[in-house]
């Protein structure tokens, strides 16, 4: 399965790696090295820098980024839920 870098306002920027997961055990069989994924993500981010930064430069109020910030918080909570 591809590992994709995306941004809420821009959508998919591109693939940064791959992961193969066993359907029967849900165990990761192989994946792109994290260092390689970070390098690919940095290259994509640099290629799309103007588009990535544009929403923050166009803010009309200091609260314009609240919907995006809330989305990022919700995603983090869903991916890394607190254990009780």
NUNUKOL-835204 format. One record per atom (N, C-alpha, C): atom name; x, y, z. Coordinates in pm, 1 decimal, decimal comma. Atoms other than C-alpha are relative to their C-alpha. Layout:
! residues N
NODE   atom         px         py         pz
NODE     CA          X          Y          Z
...
This chain:
! residues 84
NODE   atom         px         py         pz
NODE      N       84,0     -116,4        0,0
NODE     CA        0,0        0,0        0,0
NODE      C       89,5      124,1        0,0
NODE      N      -79,8     -121,6        2,3
NODE     CA      128,4      346,0      -78,3
NODE      C      -19,0       82,8      127,6
NODE      N        7,6      -95,8     -109,6
NODE     CA      203,8      597,8      197,3
NODE      C        3,1      136,8      -66,7
NODE      N       23,7     -124,1       72,9
NODE     CA       78,1      936,0       80,2
NODE      C       14,3      120,8       92,2
NODE      N       -4,9     -127,3      -70,9
NODE     CA      161,0     1290,2      193,1
NODE      C     -111,5       87,5      -54,9
NODE      N      108,9      -87,5       43,5
NODE     CA     -142,4     1518,3      185,4
NODE      C      -21,0      111,2      101,5
NODE      N       35,5     -114,0      -84,1
NODE     CA     -263,7     1848,5      326,2
NODE      C     -148,6       26,0      -16,3
NODE      N      144,8      -19,8        6,8
NODE     CA     -626,0     1938,6      410,2
NODE      C      -45,1       89,1     -116,2
NODE      N       43,5      -91,9      104,6
NODE     CA     -650,7     2234,3      168,9
NODE      C       47,6      -40,4     -139,3
NODE      N      -60,3       31,4      129,3
NODE     CA     -437,9     2082,9     -107,6
NODE      C      -30,9     -139,1      -50,8
NODE      N       20,3      137,9       39,5
NODE     CA     -518,2     1715,2     -108,2
NODE      C      133,2      -73,6       -8,6
NODE      N     -118,2       86,7       12,0
NODE     CA     -259,4     1457,9     -216,6
NODE      C      114,2       75,3      -67,0
NODE      N     -120,7      -58,2       59,4
NODE     CA       92,5     1587,2     -279,1
NODE      C       83,5     -105,8      -69,4
NODE      N      -74,6      107,3       63,9
NODE     CA      243,9     1250,7     -363,5
NODE      C       31,9     -113,6       95,4
NODE      N      -36,2      119,1      -76,3
NODE     CA      367,5      913,6     -247,9
NODE      C      137,8       18,2       61,7
NODE      N     -129,5      -10,4      -67,6
NODE     CA      647,4      905,5        8,8
NODE      C       57,6     -136,5       36,2
NODE      N      -49,0      133,0      -32,6
NODE     CA      675,7      530,9       61,1
NODE      C     -104,1     -106,3      -25,6
NODE      N       90,7      114,7       13,8
NODE     CA      513,0      189,0       66,1
NODE      C        6,2      -82,9      127,3
NODE      N        3,0       93,8     -111,7
NODE     CA      405,8      -56,4      334,1
NODE      C      -76,6     -124,6      -46,5
NODE      N       68,3      126,4       30,0
NODE     CA      310,9     -423,0      296,8
NODE      C      -40,7      -61,3      133,0
NODE      N       56,1       52,0     -124,3
NODE     CA       82,6     -561,2      568,1
NODE      C      -65,2     -134,3      -28,4
NODE      N       61,3      131,6       13,4
NODE     CA      -20,2     -924,0      613,7
NODE      C     -150,3       12,2       25,2
NODE      N      145,3       -5,3      -15,1
NODE     CA     -394,4     -956,5      560,7
NODE      C      -47,5      -92,4      112,0
NODE      N       45,5       95,4     -101,5
NODE     CA     -416,5    -1250,9      798,7
NODE      C       44,8       37,0      141,2
NODE      N      -49,1      -29,8     -135,0
NODE     CA     -204,2    -1123,9     1088,2
NODE      C        5,4      149,3       30,8
NODE      N      -13,0     -146,5       -8,6
NODE     CA     -209,7     -743,3     1026,4
NODE      C      140,8       43,1       40,6
NODE      N     -139,6      -29,5      -30,4
NODE     CA      166,9     -758,3     1076,5
NODE      C       64,7       69,9     -119,8
NODE      N      -73,0      -67,7      106,7
NODE     CA      388,9     -521,2      878,5
NODE      C      109,2      -94,3      -49,5
NODE      N      -97,3       90,3       59,9
NODE     CA      589,3     -738,0      640,8
NODE      C      122,5       78,7      -45,7
NODE      N     -109,6      -86,3       40,3
NODE     CA      797,7     -460,1      491,4
NODE      C      -52,4      141,3      -22,8
NODE      N       38,3     -138,8       25,2
NODE     CA      798,9      -84,5      448,4
NODE      C      122,8       78,8      -41,8
NODE      N     -107,5      -93,1       34,1
NODE     CA     1003,0      201,1      313,3
NODE      C       62,3       49,5      130,0
NODE      N      -68,8      -50,1     -119,0
NODE     CA     1263,8      316,9      563,1
NODE      C      -52,4      139,3       35,8
NODE      N       52,6     -128,0      -46,3
NODE     CA     1142,4      610,4      773,3
NODE      C       84,6      115,9      -51,5
NODE      N      -88,0     -105,9       49,7
NODE     CA     1446,6      817,4      673,8
NODE      C      -29,9       33,1     -145,9
NODE      N       33,0      -20,4      141,1
NODE     CA     1357,2      766,4      305,9
NODE      C     -134,9       69,8      -15,3
NODE      N      131,0      -65,5        5,6
NODE     CA      994,6      864,9      371,0
NODE      C       10,3      146,7       39,1
NODE      N      -18,8     -138,7      -42,3
NODE     CA     1103,3     1180,0      555,1
NODE      C       66,1       82,2     -110,3
NODE      N      -66,9      -69,3      110,5
NODE     CA     1335,3     1274,2      268,8
NODE      C      -98,4       27,7     -112,4
NODE      N       99,3      -17,4      106,9
NODE     CA     1058,3     1218,4       12,2
NODE      C     -104,3      104,6       39,5
NODE      N       98,3      -97,1      -47,6
NODE     CA      812,0     1418,6      225,0
NODE      C       56,5      141,7       -3,4
NODE      N      -63,4     -132,6        3,0
NODE     CA     1057,9     1707,1      257,7
NODE      C       11,8       52,0     -142,8
NODE      N       -8,9      -41,3      140,2
NODE     CA     1111,9     1713,7     -119,1
NODE      C     -135,4       44,1      -53,2
NODE      N      135,1      -36,8       44,3
NODE     CA      737,6     1716,7     -186,1
NODE      C      -44,9      131,1       64,2
NODE      N       38,8     -122,8      -69,2
NODE     CA      680,9     1985,8       75,9
NODE      C       71,3      120,5      -61,0
NODE      N      -75,1     -110,1       61,7
NODE     CA      953,1     2199,9      -80,6
NODE      C      -57,3       33,0     -137,6
NODE      N       58,4      -22,1      133,3
NODE     CA      801,4     2153,5     -428,3
NODE      C     -132,7       74,1        8,7
NODE      N      134,0      -58,4      -15,8
NODE     CA      461,4     2266,6     -296,1
NODE      C       -3,0      109,6      107,3
NODE      N      -10,3      -95,7     -110,5
NODE     CA      584,2     2524,8      -42,0
NODE      C      -96,6      117,2      -12,9
NODE      N       87,0     -116,2       16,2
NODE     CA      393,3     2821,9     -188,7
NODE      C     -146,1      -34,6       26,6
NODE      N      138,9       41,4      -20,2
NODE     CA       64,2     2632,7     -194,6
NODE      C      -26,7      -38,6      145,5
NODE      N       16,0       40,7     -139,9
NODE     CA      120,8     2493,1      156,4
NODE      C       -8,9      123,1       89,5
NODE      N       -4,1     -118,3      -85,3
NODE     CA      198,8     2833,5      305,8
NODE      C     -108,8      101,5      -33,0
NODE      N       99,1      -98,9       43,5
NODE     CA      -66,1     3029,0      109,4
NODE      C     -117,4       16,6       96,1
NODE      N      114,1      -20,1      -89,8
NODE     CA     -360,6     2957,6      344,6
NODE      C       36,4       77,8      126,5
NODE      N      -40,5      -68,3     -121,8
NODE     CA     -161,2     3092,5      638,4
NODE      C       31,9      146,5      -26,5
NODE      N      -27,7     -139,3       34,7
NODE     CA      -61,7     3409,2      453,5
NODE      C     -128,5       76,1      -29,6
NODE      N      126,1      -64,0       38,3
NODE     CA     -423,6     3477,9      353,1
NODE      C      -98,1       10,3      116,5
NODE      N       91,2       -3,1     -114,1
NODE     CA     -570,1     3461,6      703,2
NODE      C      -55,6      140,0       19,5
NODE      N       64,3     -128,3      -23,3
NODE     CA     -822,7     3737,0      761,5
NODE      C       -9,6       30,8      148,5
NODE      N        4,8      -19,4     -144,8
NODE     CA     -840,9     3684,5     1136,4
NODE      C       99,2      -94,4       64,4
NODE      N      -95,5       88,0      -67,6
NODE     CA     -620,1     3524,4     1393,6
NODE      C      -58,2     -137,5       28,2
NODE      N       63,2      128,9      -25,0
NODE     CA     -871,1     3237,2     1421,9
NODE      C      -28,7      -76,3     -129,5
NODE      N       29,9       62,7      128,7
NODE     CA     -878,5     3143,9     1050,6
NODE      C       47,2     -144,2       -9,8
NODE      N      -53,1      135,7       11,6
NODE     CA     -672,7     2829,1     1103,4
NODE      C      -68,0      -98,0       96,0
NODE      N       62,7       86,4      -99,9
NODE     CA     -901,1     2689,4     1376,2
NODE      C      -55,9     -129,2      -60,4
NODE      N       50,8      127,5       53,6
NODE     CA    -1083,0     2434,7     1150,5
NODE      C      111,7      -98,7      -33,0
NODE      N     -112,0       88,2       34,4
NODE     CA     -751,3     2295,4     1022,9
NODE      C       67,6      -52,0      125,4
NODE      N      -63,5       42,0     -125,4
NODE     CA     -599,1     2289,0     1371,2
NODE      C      -84,4     -105,6       70,6
NODE      N       87,9       98,2      -63,3
NODE     CA     -902,4     2104,0     1506,9
NODE      C        5,5     -133,4      -72,3
NODE      N      -10,8      123,1       77,7
NODE     CA     -881,7     1851,5     1223,4
NODE      C      128,0      -74,6       35,7
NODE      N     -127,3       64,3      -33,0
NODE     CA     -515,1     1786,0     1304,4
NODE      C       -5,5      -61,6      139,7
NODE      N       14,2       53,8     -135,8
NODE     CA     -599,6     1737,9     1673,8
NODE      C      -85,1     -125,7       -1,8
NODE      N       87,5      116,7        6,6
NODE     CA     -884,6     1498,1     1592,7
NODE      C       70,2     -119,5      -63,0
NODE      N      -74,3      108,9       63,6
NODE     CA     -662,4     1295,0     1359,9
NODE      C      100,1      -59,5       97,9
NODE      N      -96,6       48,3      -97,6
NODE     CA     -395,0     1272,9     1629,5
NODE      C      -67,2      -84,3      106,7
NODE      N       73,4       74,4     -103,3
NODE     CA     -652,5     1157,0     1886,2
NODE      C      -45,7     -134,2      -54,1
NODE      N       46,1      125,6       57,7
NODE     CA     -787,3      894,1     1647,5
NODE      C      115,9      -96,9      -21,2
NODE      N     -114,7       86,2       26,0
NODE     CA     -440,1      762,6     1561,8
NODE      C       69,0      -43,4      129,5
NODE      N      -68,1       28,3     -125,9
NODE     CA     -293,6      782,9     1912,8
NODE      C      -94,3       22,6      117,5
NODE      N       95,0      -21,0     -111,4
NODE     CA     -584,3      742,5     2156,1
NODE      C       69,5      -18,9      135,9
NODE      N      -53,5       14,7     -135,8
NODE     CA     -508,9      782,2     2525,4
NODE      C      -45,8     -132,9       57,5
NODE      N       40,4      124,4      -65,8
NODE     CA     -504,6      456,3     2714,8
NODE      C      -40,6       33,8      143,7
NODE      N       52,0      -29,3     -135,2
NODE     CA     -703,6      457,5     3037,9
NODE      C       59,9      -91,9      102,5
